[in-house]
């Protein structure tokens, strides 16, 4: 009989823990949750105080059977899942399903996977915390009720296959509201005026930049000001110098790690969490789902030792940070390296980068402030009451900046300081030249994934464990897309005064470029509007934040979970019934005007396959015409002219190789069609409305060349089978599926029979994992390959 069985939720965690425990401990993984709410009847007995009906997941039955067998053969079972609500629920489900004897079951938790932490946990076991379990259960039940009751309403009132969720719908609302702010925004321009000065009668002609203290509204006003600067005297009127201090940011929480990894490395929120999970399970960092900015006394001592060793005593300054959020759950530490004396770790490039970021942030949080000196110089203009202002910063002591710069949403570069020359009051300045740039006000920025997490955290929506899944869900369901936008070219005025002459130039600039931003789709906006009209409580930010607080109250044992669900469900269900019966169908339909050719009305709306334009009325004898909207076009902003242009597609652009070349829009976007083959247009480069035959031929030939380079071998007896070059090396392509070529086989020497043999051998491998496969036949011989 085994002495001890330790059950964790992940194989990687099991592997790490095994290294720290002796021979008397067997460590096994449950591979996450082993059961969930049943699909039938919501998995909830609503009439019986919302009693949940759990069932073992089909893919976990084998694992459960193995664990049951091990439990019978073991003296003590240690449940070592994570220490948050989700981990507590996993431990409880294991206890229930495996029918664990309370006398021989121990619940242990630790926020870092080290020998010391695990041994301490074993010395201090506890029972399963039912309050935490019930808080997780309440969240799961409430989200199931909302999703399962709201989604069918959307199917009936908008279109099939839609879904809604408590937190995801609020996240979509944030993005939709920001988009509407942007649509309503009217850009305004003004003129920013700068001068390049040097000090008169000084041997060293050190130049520096100064800016007019106010922006001028019009070109006329700007020209009048520049004229006043001709033969004007520029005198230093006032110099002020102020000491500044810059404090280090606190160690990472889940939210701040997601934001900083996004700004510095461009990681998505889910990518950051996936990498952090691997680092945690390998014992390299502390638990990665936390609201806390606190560090343990042991960590503080380790950080001080490391700082003194690397930089000296004057760089060390111990700090204890306090969490601002009142809703912070479970008393974890902040995210930090397990061992602060390990500056780097093994792993792939992404793991190394994220670990180094966590290490720098944790160490920097315990370093001294940076000391700076800011100098402001006011410059009088003899012919004007306006002033130029020059500013410069001098870094007097770098402190924590020696190690770490925090990025901002507007700038991913390291902070830079500007220096001013030695300058005195009453110094006479020479203006080398003065120039004015027309600048435009910019709409509120769209959210990045990390920016959305920050906003959700500010509003109290969701918790560390829910940010990444929520953002993934709204993208997977097609309500939001994350993409780049190429922007557009804009003209602006540039005015320059040099040698008493004013030059006027019209320049061009690229503006409106968006990188990895979140955009609502038309269907996302229509669903949001429908929910806002009929279920404003679900979308209300305060309501969603209050629900989270109620979960926290359940976790503290101050609120009964079923009472909380009952208070929510009764009015919610009545609203569901009323909406199904009374509300109208919603497609976001908008009438744009009249088609001048047919004199019929033209509309845009959500159709079966997405946003579309329609000429004519449905239900008439003459069927209406339909056309899909282009990428980047939206129901709310498309004009009548743009909609009419859509009906010009598909269009013939000319002949190539004695065959028509056609440009159109399909399921996967704009394309060129030639000889039954399709060639995608390049995003941000090719416009299907204006592309000509020359460009179409370029696209066709480019793809053909790429196909030639990709093709290693094809077979006349079976045109569907090809040996191709791919990103990861050569492979076999057959009937829209790909197959690896063993390393000991030369791809260019493969025969048809050998290729089919490789395909069938991999089918047999797949059968071991329960995947459906079929034996492939050689078309020529019709014999089965075994």
SVG drawing of the C-alpha trace seen along z (x, -y; Angstrom):
<svg xmlns="http://www.w3.org/2000/svg" viewBox="-45 -95 79 100">
<polyline fill="none" stroke="black" stroke-width="0.4" points="0.0,0.0 1.2,-3.5 1.8,-5.8 0.8,-9.1 -1.0,-10.2 -0.7,-13.8 -3.3,-15.1 -2.6,-18.3 -4.4,-19.8 -1.6,-19.8 1.0,-17.4 3.8,-20.1 3.0,-20.9 3.1,-17.2 6.5,-16.8 7.9,-19.7 6.4,-18.6 7.7,-15.1 11.3,-16.4 10.7,-17.8 8.9,-14.9 10.4,-11.6 9.8,-8.0 6.7,-7.7 4.8,-10.2 3.1,-9.5 2.1,-12.6 -0.7,-12.5 -2.6,-15.1 -6.3,-15.4 -5.7,-17.5 -7.9,-20.4 -11.6,-20.0 -12.8,-16.4 -16.5,-17.3 -18.8,-20.2 -22.5,-21.1 -24.5,-18.7 -25.8,-20.1 -29.3,-18.7 -31.8,-21.1 -29.0,-23.6 -27.4,-21.1 -29.3,-23.0 -32.4,-22.0 -34.0,-25.4 -37.0,-24.3 -34.8,-22.6 -32.8,-25.7 -30.7,-25.7 -29.1,-22.4 -26.3,-21.7 -26.2,-18.4 -22.6,-17.6 -21.3,-15.0 -17.8,-13.6 -16.4,-15.0 -16.1,-12.2 -12.4,-12.9 -11.8,-12.6 -13.4,-9.1 -10.2,-7.3 -8.3,-9.6 -11.1,-9.3 -11.0,-5.5 -7.2,-5.5 -7.4,-7.9 -10.1,-5.8 -7.9,-2.7 -5.0,-4.6 -7.1,-6.0 -8.0,-2.5 -4.3,-1.6 -3.2,-4.7 -3.2,-5.6 -3.3,-9.4 -4.5,-11.6 -3.2,-15.1 -5.3,-17.5 -2.8,-20.1 -4.7,-22.1 -4.2,-25.9 -5.1,-28.0 -7.8,-30.2 -11.5,-29.5 -11.1,-27.5 -8.4,-25.3 -10.6,-24.8 -13.5,-23.7 -11.2,-21.2 -10.2,-19.8 -13.8,-19.5 -14.9,-17.8 -12.1,-15.3 -13.2,-14.6 -16.8,-14.1 -16.1,-12.0 -13.4,-9.8 -15.5,-9.5 -12.5,-10.4 -12.6,-9.6 -12.3,-12.8 -10.0,-11.1 -7.4,-10.2 -7.7,-13.4 -5.6,-16.5 -6.0,-19.8 -2.7,-21.7 -2.0,-25.0 1.1,-26.9 1.7,-30.0 5.2,-28.9 6.4,-25.5 9.5,-25.1 10.7,-22.4 10.3,-24.8 6.8,-25.8 5.6,-22.3 7.0,-20.9 5.4,-23.8 2.1,-23.0 2.4,-19.4 3.1,-20.4 -0.1,-22.7 -2.8,-20.8 -6.4,-22.0 -9.9,-20.9 -11.5,-22.0 -12.9,-25.5 -16.6,-25.1 -17.1,-28.9 -14.5,-29.2 -16.1,-26.2 -19.6,-27.8 -18.3,-31.1 -16.9,-29.3 -20.1,-27.3 -22.2,-30.4 -20.2,-32.0 -20.5,-28.9 -24.3,-28.5 -25.0,-32.2 -23.0,-32.2 -24.7,-29.0 -28.2,-30.5 -27.4,-33.8 -25.8,-32.0 -28.3,-29.3 -31.4,-31.6 -30.1,-34.6 -28.6,-32.8 -31.9,-31.3 -33.4,-34.9 -30.6,-36.1 -31.2,-33.1 -34.9,-34.1 -34.5,-37.8 -31.2,-38.3 -29.8,-35.2 -28.9,-31.6 -25.8,-30.4 -25.2,-33.6 -24.4,-33.5 -24.4,-35.8 -22.6,-35.8 -22.6,-37.9 -19.0,-39.2 -18.4,-38.9 -21.4,-41.0 -20.1,-43.8 -16.7,-43.6 -18.3,-43.9 -20.3,-46.9 -17.0,-48.7 -15.6,-48.2 -18.8,-49.2 -19.2,-52.4 -15.6,-53.3 -16.2,-52.7 -19.3,-55.0 -17.2,-57.7 -14.8,-57.4 -17.5,-57.4 -19.0,-60.6 -15.6,-62.3 -15.0,-65.4 -11.3,-66.1 -10.1,-69.7 -6.8,-71.3 -4.5,-73.9 -0.9,-75.0 2.0,-73.9 4.9,-76.4 8.5,-75.5 11.7,-77.4 15.3,-76.4 17.4,-78.8 21.1,-79.3 22.6,-81.8 23.9,-85.0 27.6,-85.9 28.4,-82.4 31.4,-80.6 29.7,-77.2 26.5,-77.5 24.5,-74.8 21.0,-74.7 17.9,-73.8 14.2,-73.5 11.4,-75.6 7.7,-75.5 5.1,-78.3 3.1,-78.1 -0.2,-78.0 -1.4,-76.5 -2.8,-78.9 -6.2,-78.0 -5.9,-79.2 -3.4,-79.5 -4.0,-83.2 -3.3,-83.7 -0.1,-81.6 1.2,-83.7 0.5,-86.9 2.5,-85.5 5.4,-84.5 5.5,-88.0 5.8,-89.4 8.9,-87.2 10.8,-88.9 13.5,-91.1 12.0,-90.4 14.2,-90.1 14.1,-86.8 15.2,-87.3 15.3,-84.7 12.8,-86.1 12.7,-83.4 14.3,-80.1 12.9,-77.7 14.5,-74.5 12.5,-71.9 13.7,-68.6 11.5,-65.6 11.3,-62.1 10.1,-59.1 9.0,-56.0 9.2,-52.5 6.0,-50.7 4.8,-47.8 5.5,-44.1 3.2,-42.6 -0.4,-41.5 -2.2,-39.5 -3.6,-42.6 -0.4,-44.7 1.7,-41.8 -0.8,-41.4 -0.6,-45.1 3.2,-45.4 3.8,-42.2 1.5,-43.6 3.2,-47.0 6.8,-45.6 6.5,-42.4 3.1,-42.6 1.9,-39.5 -1.8,-38.8 -3.5,-38.5 -4.0,-34.7 -0.4,-34.3 0.9,-36.0 -1.1,-33.8 -0.1,-30.6 3.6,-31.5 3.2,-32.5 1.4,-29.3 4.4,-27.3 6.8,-29.3 4.7,-28.7 4.3,-25.0 8.1,-24.7 8.6,-26.3 10.2,-29.5 7.6,-32.1 4.9,-32.4 1.2,-31.9 0.2,-34.0 -3.5,-34.8 -3.4,-37.4 -4.6,-40.9 -2.0,-41.4 1.1,-43.7 2.4,-42.3 5.8,-40.5 6.7,-38.2 9.3,-39.1 11.5,-36.4 11.2,-37.9 11.9,-41.4 15.1,-40.1 16.2,-38.2 15.5,-41.3 17.6,-43.5 20.5,-41.1 20.3,-40.9 20.2,-44.8 23.1,-45.4 25.1,-42.7 24.4,-44.1 24.3,-47.9 25.3,-48.7 23.6,-49.9 22.5,-53.2 20.1,-51.5 18.2,-49.5 15.0,-50.8 12.6,-48.2 8.9,-48.8 5.6,-47.2 2.9,-48.0 -0.8,-47.8 -3.5,-46.6 -5.8,-49.5 -8.6,-47.3 -11.1,-46.5 -12.3,-43.5 -8.9,-41.7 -9.5,-38.1 -7.4,-35.4 -4.3,-36.7 -1.6,-35.8 1.7,-37.4 2.4,-39.5 3.9,-37.7 7.6,-37.4 10.4,-34.9 10.5,-32.0 14.2,-32.6 15.1,-36.3 18.8,-35.5 18.0,-33.8 18.2,-36.6 17.6,-34.3 16.0,-30.9 16.0,-28.2 13.0,-27.9 11.9,-29.2 12.5,-32.8 9.0,-34.0 9.4,-32.3 12.9,-33.9 11.6,-37.4 8.5,-37.2 10.6,-35.8 13.2,-38.6 10.4,-41.2 8.9,-39.7 12.4,-39.6 13.2,-43.2 9.8,-44.5 10.1,-42.6 13.7,-43.8 13.0,-47.4 10.1,-47.6 12.6,-47.4 15.0,-50.0 15.4,-53.7 13.5,-56.5 15.1,-58.1 16.0,-61.8 15.6,-64.2 15.9,-68.0 13.4,-69.7 14.4,-73.1 11.8,-75.4 13.0,-78.4 10.5,-81.2 11.5,-83.2 9.9,-86.7 9.2,-87.9 9.6,-91.7 6.8,-92.1 4.3,-89.7 2.9,-89.0 3.2,-85.3 6.1,-83.2 8.3,-80.3 9.0,-77.7 11.9,-75.3 12.1,-72.4 14.8,-69.9 15.3,-67.1 18.6,-66.1 18.8,-62.7 20.6,-63.3 20.4,-59.7 19.0,-56.8 17.8,-54.7 15.4,-52.0 15.7,-53.4 19.1,-51.7 17.2,-48.4 13.7,-49.0 11.6,-51.4 7.8,-51.0 6.2,-51.3 3.1,-53.5 0.2,-53.0 1.5,-55.8 5.2,-54.9 6.9,-51.6 10.4,-53.1 12.6,-53.6 12.1,-57.0 14.5,-59.7 15.6,-62.9 16.3,-66.2 19.2,-68.5 19.4,-72.3 22.7,-74.2 24.0,-76.4 21.6,-79.4 21.0,-82.5 18.2,-85.1 18.4,-88.0 20.4,-85.9 19.7,-87.1 18.7,-84.2 19.1,-83.8 16.2,-82.1 17.8,-79.9 14.3,-79.2 10.7,-79.1 8.3,-76.6 4.6,-75.7 3.0,-72.3 -0.7,-71.9 -1.8,-69.2 -5.1,-67.4 -7.0,-66.3 -7.2,-62.5 -10.2,-60.4 -10.1,-58.3 -7.9,-55.3 -9.3,-51.9 -8.7,-49.3 -5.8,-46.8 -6.4,-43.5 -4.3,-44.8 -6.1,-48.2 -9.4,-46.4 -8.2,-44.4 -7.1,-47.6 -10.6,-49.1 -12.4,-46.0 -10.2,-46.0 -11.0,-49.7 -14.7,-49.0 -14.5,-45.8 -15.6,-43.6 -14.2,-40.1 -11.2,-38.8 -7.6,-37.7 -8.8,-34.3 -11.5,-35.6 -9.7,-38.4 -8.0,-36.2 -10.9,-33.8 -13.3,-36.7 -11.2,-38.4 -10.7,-35.1 -14.4,-34.4 -15.6,-37.7 -13.1,-37.2 -13.9,-33.5 -17.7,-34.4 -17.1,-37.0 -18.3,-40.0 -14.9,-41.6 -11.8,-41.3 -8.2,-42.1 -6.4,-43.5 -4.2,-46.1 -5.5,-49.0 -3.3,-50.6 -4.6,-54.1 -4.7,-56.7 -2.7,-59.6 -3.6,-63.1 -2.4,-66.5 -1.3,-69.2 0.2,-72.7 3.8,-73.4 4.9,-77.0 8.5,-78.1 10.2,-81.4 13.8,-81.5 15.9,-84.5 12.9,-86.7 10.9,-84.7 7.8,-82.7 7.6,-79.5 4.3,-77.6 4.4,-73.9 1.6,-71.3 3.0,-68.0 1.6,-64.5 1.5,-62.1 0.2,-58.7 -2.4,-58.7 -5.0,-56.4 -2.6,-53.4 -3.8,-50.9 -1.8,-48.0 -3.4,-45.0 -6.5,-46.9 -10.0,-45.6 -12.8,-46.5 -16.4,-45.5 -18.0,-43.7 -21.4,-44.6 -22.9,-41.5 -21.3,-42.5 -22.8,-46.0 -26.3,-44.6 -26.2,-42.1 -24.9,-44.8 -27.8,-47.1 -30.4,-44.4 -29.1,-43.5 -28.9,-47.2 -32.5,-47.7 -33.9,-44.6 -31.4,-43.5 -29.7,-46.7 -29.1,-45.1 -26.8,-42.5 -24.8,-45.2 -24.7,-47.6 -21.2,-48.1 -22.2,-48.6 -24.5,-45.5 -21.6,-43.4 -19.2,-44.8 -21.8,-44.2 -22.2,-40.6 -18.4,-40.1 -18.7,-41.6 -21.4,-39.1 -19.2,-36.2 -16.6,-37.7 -19.1,-37.7 -20.0,-34.1 -16.2,-33.3 -16.1,-34.9 -19.1,-32.9 -21.2,-36.0 -23.8,-35.2 -25.7,-32.0 -24.9,-31.2 -28.4,-29.9 -30.0,-33.0 -27.8,-35.2 -28.8,-33.1 -32.5,-33.3 -32.4,-37.1 -30.9,-37.4 -32.8,-34.7 -36.4,-35.4 -36.6,-38.9 -34.1,-37.9 -36.3,-34.9 -39.4,-37.0 -37.6,-39.5 -36.5,-36.6 -40.1,-35.4 -41.3,-39.0 -38.6,-39.7 -39.3,-36.5 -43.0,-37.3 -43.0,-41.1 -39.8,-42.2 -39.2,-42.7 -36.6,-41.0 -33.4,-43.0 -30.9,-43.0 -29.5,-46.5 -31.3,-47.5 -30.6,-51.0 -32.1,-52.6 -29.5,-54.4 -31.6,-55.9 -32.8,-55.1 -31.0,-53.2 -31.0,-55.7 -31.2,-52.9 -34.0,-50.7 -35.6,-53.5 -35.8,-50.9 -34.8,-51.3 -31.3,-50.3 -30.7,-48.9 -27.8,-47.6 -28.4,-45.0 -27.2,-41.7 -27.9,-38.8 -27.5,-35.1 -23.8,-35.3 -23.0,-38.6 -23.4,-42.3 -24.8,-43.0 -26.5,-45.6 -29.9,-45.0 -31.7,-46.6 -35.4,-46.1 -37.9,-44.8 -38.2,-41.2 -41.5,-39.5 -42.1,-41.2 -42.5,-39.2 -39.1,-40.5 -36.4,-39.2 -34.1,-41.8 -30.4,-41.9 -27.7,-41.3 -24.1,-42.2 -21.7,-41.6 -20.0,-44.5 -16.2,-44.9 -13.8,-44.4 -13.6,-47.7 -17.1,-48.8 -19.8,-49.0 -23.6,-49.1 -23.5,-52.3 -21.1,-54.3 -21.4,-53.0 -22.7,-55.6 -25.2,-55.2 -22.5,-55.6 -20.3,-52.9 -23.2,-50.5 -24.1,-51.0 -20.5,-50.3 -20.8,-46.8 -23.3,-45.8 -20.6,-46.5 -18.9,-43.3 -18.0,-40.8 -16.5,-42.8 -14.4,-41.8 -11.1,-43.7 -9.7,-42.2 -8.3,-39.1 -5.3,-37.1 -4.2,-33.9 -7.4,-34.2 -9.6,-33.9 -11.6,-36.5 -10.1,-37.9 -12.8,-38.7 -12.6,-40.6 -15.1,-39.9 -15.7,-39.4 -16.2,-36.0 -16.4,-34.3 -12.7,-34.8 -12.6,-38.4 -11.7,-40.1 -10.3,-37.9 -9.2,-37.7 -10.7,-34.7 -9.0,-33.3 -9.5,-29.8 -11.5,-28.6 -8.6,-29.5 -8.9,-32.2 -6.2,-34.6 -6.6,-36.7 -6.1,-40.5 -3.5,-41.9 -4.9,-43.6 -4.4,-47.3 -2.9,-47.3 -5.5,-46.2 -9.0,-47.7 -11.4,-45.4 -13.3,-48.5 -10.3,-50.0 -7.8,-47.1 -6.8,-46.9 -5.8,-44.1 -2.1,-44.7 -2.2,-44.4 -4.5,-41.4 -1.9,-39.6 0.8,-40.5 -1.2,-38.8 -1.9,-35.7 1.8,-35.3 3.0,-35.9 0.9,-33.1 2.0,-30.8 5.6,-31.5 5.1,-30.7 3.3,-27.5 6.2,-26.4 8.7,-27.0 6.4,-25.1 5.9,-22.1 8.5,-19.3 6.6,-16.5 3.2,-15.6 1.8,-12.4 -0.2,-12.0 -2.0,-8.9 -3.4,-10.9 -3.6,-14.7 -4.8,-15.3 -1.6,-14.0 1.4,-16.4 4.7,-16.6 5.2,-20.3 7.7,-22.6 6.2,-24.2 7.3,-26.5 8.4,-23.5 9.9,-21.5 8.6,-19.1 5.2,-17.4 2.5,-15.4 -0.8,-17.1 -3.7,-14.9 -7.4,-15.7 -7.0,-18.9 -5.0,-17.2 -1.3,-17.3 1.0,-14.5 4.6,-14.5 7.4,-13.0 9.8,-10.9 13.2,-12.5 15.0,-9.5 13.1,-9.8 14.1,-12.2 10.9,-14.0 11.9,-14.3 12.4,-10.5 9.0,-9.6 6.8,-7.4 3.0,-7.4 2.9,-4.0 5.4,-5.2 3.4,-8.4 0.1,-6.5 1.9,-4.2 3.0,-7.2 -0.6,-8.6 -2.1,-5.3 0.5,-4.7 -0.4,-8.2 -4.1,-7.3 -3.4,-4.2 -1.6,-6.4 -4.6,-8.7 -6.9,-5.7 -5.1,-5.3 -6.5,-8.7 -10.0,-7.9 -9.9,-10.0 -12.0,-8.8 -9.9,-7.7 -10.2,-5.6 -7.8,-3.5 -6.5,-5.3 -6.5,-3.4 -4.2,-3.7 -6.4,-4.9 -4.4,-3.0 -4.3,0.5 -7.4,0.1 -5.7,2.2 -5.7,1.4 -2.5,0.2 -2.1,1.9"/>
</svg>
